[in-house]
Each structure stands twice: as C-alpha cells, then as structure tokens.
Amino acid sequence: MNTSPAEQFLIDFHNQQPGITSHSFQSLSATMSGQLYTSSYECLAKDVASDATVLDLACGDGFLLSILPARTLIGVDMSTGELAAARQRLGDRTILHHGKAQSLPVENQRCDIVLCHMALMLMDQLDDVLGEIQRVLKPSGHFSFVIGAAAPPSAVMDAYITRLRALYQHESAKALRFGDQRLAKEESIISTLTPYFTQIKIEKITISRRYTPDEVWSWFEGCYDLAFLATEPRQQFHAAYLQELAALCEDDGKVAFADCMLKISARAAAHSH
C-alpha cells in the first residue's frame, strides 16, 4: 500500500494509539438541528436503516459500526492497529478491510450507505476518494460524514492556538498538511461534492464541555498537533498552558468551551458514461 508522508504519519499515530478518536468523541453529547444526541457518532447512526449495507470509511476501532442497526457492516481503515481493535470489538459481525479510501476494496454498488466520522478532511486525493464512494454506492445511495469546523471563540481554544502557532514558528517541528482545504468552507464543500453527489445538506453540530485543565490537555493530546513537537517544548507548552487555564477556571475548577462540527449528507449522482 503506497502512502504519502501525511498518510504514513496517520497510520503510525493510530497504530500506536488505536481507539484514540472514538475515545475522544464517543462520550461527548452533541446538539444538531435543535436535538441532543449522545455523540457525534449518533448524528450519523440515526440515518441507518436495519436492512442496510453500510460502509464505515476510516472505521478506526469500530465504535460507529458497533452502534449501527444495519444488516451488513463493512469497515475500511489504513491502520492495522485500529483494525485489530475493531475485530476485538465487533467479532464476526463485520467485514473489515485494510485499505485506502482512494482505492476501496469493495465492489461496485455494494453499499446503501457510506459513513465517515472525522476523517474525510484528512484524506489525500479527495476527488479520487469521492469517486470511489460514488462507485461503491447503489444508485441514489446515501453518503453522510462528519468533519471538524471552526470552533466558536473561547479563551481555552484561543490560548491553545496562540501557543501552538508560536511554537511552530520557533521550533523545528515539521507539521504536515492534511487533506483538502476545499472542505474548510461550506460553499466549497458543496462545489466539491457536486460532481459526485446530489441533494447535499449541511448541518451544524455543537459540542459543549466543562473540563478541568488536565482534562483539556488530555483532549488535545488526542489531536495530531502536539505529535509534531519535540519532548522539551511540548512539556513547556503543557506547563504554561495549564497555568493559563487554571486562571480561567470557575469555582468548580473547570472551564467551559465548545467545538463545532459539520454533518454533510448527500445522495450518489448517476454515474457518467
């Protein structure tokens, strides 16, 4: 399996820490279109019918697959560590493939639904990925995915981003660029999907939290940014940031902040011949 530097980083990161993404998100309640869900995973799972064949793209340790009611479950991931965790979680009820989104090991028009949670915005060669998703979907099949979006302003996020940018400027950290910037704005999301999909719908997901400073740091350790820092600047960042957070805490020793995501749903367009 040929991999780019960004893909190899993601494989190594997830092989070393399988389940880190689901651990970060599965217990965070999410609000979408005025309704509260147990997590952003449930925002995807709610669309799945019990008789469906579902592909979870970048399935990780299989958490999303484990909450789906579908008849046939398929998972694809680049990380063998994540797939091993998925096999342990799911047993024989799921077909799991080691592979890449740009060349899915799934036959044409196999799936009623393709889902993807917090991974599409990391993927190289996005047009190839979208073409593959369209290929494996049945006519008018459903594609639904969740991606990160800009968080609302907060002292917690602002302090983290300011410190991180300063470190990236002055340290020898070589952060990689992930994915396609067209997924960063709603207008370009629609234009990017349009050659492959119709009936595109975008919904905002909000996650609100109250964390201790240590819980905030633990959350950020599940993200990729800190992995590019050497040990010493990372430790200095940790100490200074926790001190800054401590000054922001309310009487219960916690700080409040929010994240935003987008859920995008679409139908497969007719294949051009």
VMD Tcl script that draws the C-alpha trace (Angstrom):
set ca {
  {0.00 0.00 0.00}
  {1.66 3.21 -1.19}
  {1.34 6.04 1.32}
  {2.16 9.75 1.38}
  {4.06 11.25 4.36}
  {0.77 12.51 5.81}
  {-0.86 9.09 5.44}
  {2.14 7.35 7.00}
  {2.00 9.73 9.96}
  {-1.70 8.92 10.47}
  {-1.04 5.18 10.20}
  {1.78 5.34 12.76}
  {-0.22 7.58 15.12}
  {-3.23 5.26 15.09}
  {-1.19 2.07 15.26}
  {0.37 3.41 18.45}
  {-2.92 4.66 19.91}
  {-5.81 2.61 18.48}
  {-9.20 3.87 19.54}
  {-7.97 7.37 20.34}
  {-10.57 9.08 18.12}
  {-13.57 7.18 19.43}
  {-12.31 7.64 22.99}
  {-12.19 11.40 22.37}
  {-15.69 11.72 20.88}
  {-17.93 8.84 21.98}
  {-18.95 10.37 25.31}
  {-19.37 13.97 24.12}
  {-23.06 14.82 23.70}
  {-23.79 16.75 20.52}
  {-26.54 19.18 19.52}
  {-27.71 19.19 15.90}
  {-30.78 20.94 14.45}
  {-32.07 21.61 17.96}
  {-31.86 17.97 19.06}
  {-29.44 16.45 21.57}
  {-27.56 13.28 20.62}
  {-25.36 11.07 22.78}
  {-22.41 11.80 20.49}
  {-21.47 12.99 17.01}
  {-21.39 9.30 16.06}
  {-25.12 9.07 16.77}
  {-25.68 12.00 14.39}
  {-24.51 9.61 11.65}
  {-26.05 6.43 13.03}
  {-29.57 7.86 13.16}
  {-29.85 7.72 9.35}
  {-29.09 3.99 9.07}
  {-31.90 1.50 8.39}
  {-31.85 -2.01 9.82}
  {-31.82 -3.65 6.37}
  {-28.94 -1.53 5.00}
  {-25.46 -2.46 3.85}
  {-23.17 0.16 5.41}
  {-19.53 1.02 4.80}
  {-17.70 2.96 7.51}
  {-14.76 4.68 5.83}
  {-11.77 5.09 8.19}
  {-13.64 2.94 10.70}
  {-10.96 3.10 13.39}
  {-11.65 0.74 16.28}
  {-15.19 0.11 15.07}
  {-17.14 2.23 17.54}
  {-19.51 3.68 14.94}
  {-20.08 0.25 13.40}
  {-20.88 -1.13 16.87}
  {-23.87 1.22 17.30}
  {-25.39 0.71 13.84}
  {-28.53 -1.42 13.40}
  {-27.61 -2.35 9.81}
  {-27.80 -5.88 8.42}
  {-24.37 -5.82 6.70}
  {-21.46 -3.85 8.15}
  {-18.20 -3.13 6.33}
  {-15.22 -1.22 7.68}
  {-12.12 0.07 5.90}
  {-9.05 1.59 7.57}
  {-5.35 2.17 6.80}
  {-4.24 1.31 10.34}
  {-3.74 -2.34 11.22}
  {-3.75 -1.36 14.90}
  {-7.20 0.19 14.60}
  {-8.49 -2.81 12.61}
  {-7.23 -5.21 15.29}
  {-9.14 -3.20 17.90}
  {-12.21 -3.24 15.63}
  {-12.04 -7.02 15.29}
  {-11.86 -7.36 19.04}
  {-14.86 -5.05 19.49}
  {-17.04 -6.39 16.68}
  {-16.15 -10.07 16.33}
  {-17.52 -11.76 13.21}
  {-20.46 -9.45 12.59}
  {-18.45 -7.03 10.45}
  {-16.37 -7.32 7.25}
  {-13.13 -5.42 7.85}
  {-10.67 -4.41 5.13}
  {-7.15 -3.00 5.34}
  {-7.11 -0.37 2.60}
  {-7.26 3.22 1.47}
  {-10.18 5.42 0.54}
  {-8.63 6.22 -2.84}
  {-8.98 2.56 -3.93}
  {-11.66 0.94 -1.82}
  {-11.53 -2.87 -1.63}
  {-15.31 -3.02 -2.13}
  {-17.23 -3.99 -5.27}
  {-19.33 -1.61 -7.37}
  {-22.73 -0.57 -6.00}
  {-22.38 -2.76 -2.91}
  {-23.48 -0.23 -0.28}
  {-26.70 1.56 0.63}
  {-24.83 3.98 2.87}
  {-21.23 5.17 3.31}
  {-20.39 6.90 6.58}
  {-17.22 8.70 7.65}
  {-16.58 10.29 11.05}
  {-13.87 12.95 11.41}
  {-11.62 11.54 8.68}
  {-12.61 12.84 5.24}
  {-10.96 16.21 5.88}
  {-7.62 14.39 6.45}
  {-7.56 12.45 3.18}
  {-5.27 12.97 0.20}
  {-6.62 12.99 -3.37}
  {-10.13 13.94 -2.31}
  {-11.62 13.70 -5.80}
  {-10.42 10.09 -6.07}
  {-11.96 9.36 -2.66}
  {-15.32 10.86 -3.65}
  {-15.29 8.94 -6.91}
  {-14.67 5.70 -5.04}
  {-17.51 6.41 -2.60}
  {-19.83 7.08 -5.52}
  {-18.66 3.84 -7.18}
  {-19.44 1.58 -4.20}
  {-22.83 3.19 -3.50}
  {-26.00 1.81 -5.03}
  {-27.90 4.24 -7.32}
  {-29.09 7.14 -5.14}
  {-27.20 5.62 -2.21}
  {-26.54 7.82 0.82}
  {-23.22 9.38 1.86}
  {-23.04 11.02 5.26}
  {-19.94 12.33 7.01}
  {-18.86 14.48 9.95}
  {-15.89 16.84 9.73}
  {-14.40 19.42 12.04}
  {-15.34 23.09 11.72}
  {-14.08 26.32 13.26}
  {-14.79 26.40 16.99}
  {-16.60 29.39 18.48}
  {-14.26 31.88 20.17}
  {-13.16 30.87 23.67}
  {-10.21 31.61 25.92}
  {-9.44 27.87 26.10}
  {-9.12 27.48 22.32}
  {-7.50 30.88 21.73}
  {-4.73 30.25 24.25}
  {-4.02 26.80 22.79}
  {-3.86 28.01 19.19}
  {-1.73 31.07 20.06}
  {0.84 28.97 21.92}
  {0.88 26.26 19.26}
  {1.48 28.76 16.44}
  {4.32 30.38 18.37}
  {5.98 27.01 18.89}
  {5.60 26.05 15.25}
  {7.34 29.29 14.28}
  {10.29 28.91 16.64}
  {10.80 25.16 16.91}
  {11.96 22.72 14.28}
  {8.58 20.97 14.32}
  {7.58 19.92 10.82}
  {3.82 19.76 10.93}
  {2.26 18.05 7.94}
  {-0.67 19.40 5.99}
  {-3.61 17.03 5.96}
  {-6.39 16.74 3.44}
  {-8.07 19.16 1.08}
  {-8.76 22.76 2.03}
  {-11.98 22.71 -0.02}
  {-13.64 21.04 2.97}
  {-12.91 24.07 5.15}
  {-15.83 26.19 3.88}
  {-19.45 25.32 3.27}
  {-19.55 26.83 -0.24}
  {-16.54 24.87 -1.43}
  {-17.81 21.69 0.25}
  {-20.91 21.85 -1.94}
  {-18.99 22.58 -5.16}
  {-16.51 19.78 -4.39}
  {-19.23 17.19 -3.80}
  {-21.47 18.24 -6.71}
  {-19.77 16.20 -9.48}
  {-20.44 13.02 -7.47}
  {-23.49 13.72 -5.30}
  {-26.87 15.46 -5.27}
  {-29.27 16.65 -2.54}
  {-26.37 17.93 -0.45}
  {-27.38 19.01 3.06}
  {-25.11 20.62 5.67}
  {-25.99 20.66 9.38}
  {-24.02 22.20 12.23}
  {-23.11 20.11 15.27}
  {-22.16 21.80 18.56}
  {-20.36 20.10 21.42}
  {-20.22 21.94 24.76}
  {-17.91 20.90 27.58}
  {-16.79 21.73 31.11}
  {-13.34 20.31 31.78}
  {-10.59 20.59 34.36}
  {-7.29 21.88 32.94}
  {-5.91 18.31 32.97}
  {-8.96 17.09 31.03}
  {-8.48 19.88 28.48}
  {-4.86 18.84 27.96}
  {-5.84 15.18 27.67}
  {-8.34 16.13 24.96}
  {-5.67 17.98 22.95}
  {-3.28 15.03 23.31}
  {-5.77 13.07 21.23}
  {-5.27 15.54 18.36}
  {-2.37 15.45 15.91}
  {-0.83 18.89 16.52}
  {1.17 18.01 19.61}
  {2.73 14.93 17.99}
  {4.99 17.17 15.88}
  {6.61 18.82 18.91}
  {9.83 17.63 20.50}
  {9.62 16.47 24.12}
  {11.02 19.59 25.81}
  {8.93 22.26 24.03}
  {5.88 20.04 24.46}
  {6.49 19.84 28.22}
  {6.98 23.63 28.40}
  {3.77 24.13 26.42}
  {1.95 21.78 28.81}
  {3.10 23.60 31.96}
  {2.44 27.12 30.64}
  {-0.93 26.24 29.13}
  {-2.21 24.52 32.29}
  {-1.18 27.56 34.31}
  {-3.11 29.77 31.91}
  {-6.16 27.50 32.12}
  {-6.06 27.48 35.92}
  {-6.58 31.25 35.90}
  {-9.70 30.75 33.73}
  {-11.35 28.13 35.96}
  {-14.64 28.80 37.68}
  {-15.44 27.83 41.27}
  {-15.77 24.13 40.39}
  {-12.22 24.05 38.98}
  {-13.42 23.70 35.40}
  {-13.51 25.78 32.24}
  {-16.27 25.84 29.64}
  {-15.62 25.69 25.91}
  {-17.28 24.41 22.76}
  {-16.40 22.71 19.49}
  {-18.21 22.74 16.17}
  {-18.53 20.10 13.50}
  {-20.46 19.79 10.28}
  {-22.56 16.84 9.21}
  {-22.90 16.62 5.44}
  {-25.42 14.29 3.81}
  {-25.82 13.61 0.09}
  {-27.13 11.14 -2.48}
  {-24.97 9.45 -5.10}
  {-25.36 11.08 -8.51}
  {-25.87 8.96 -11.60}
  {-22.57 7.66 -12.95}
  {-21.42 9.37 -16.12}
  {-20.61 7.09 -19.02}
}
mol new
graphics top color blue
foreach p $ca { graphics top sphere $p radius 0.5 }
foreach p [lrange $ca 0 end-1] q [lrange $ca 1 end] { graphics top cylinder $p $q radius 0.2 }
display resetview
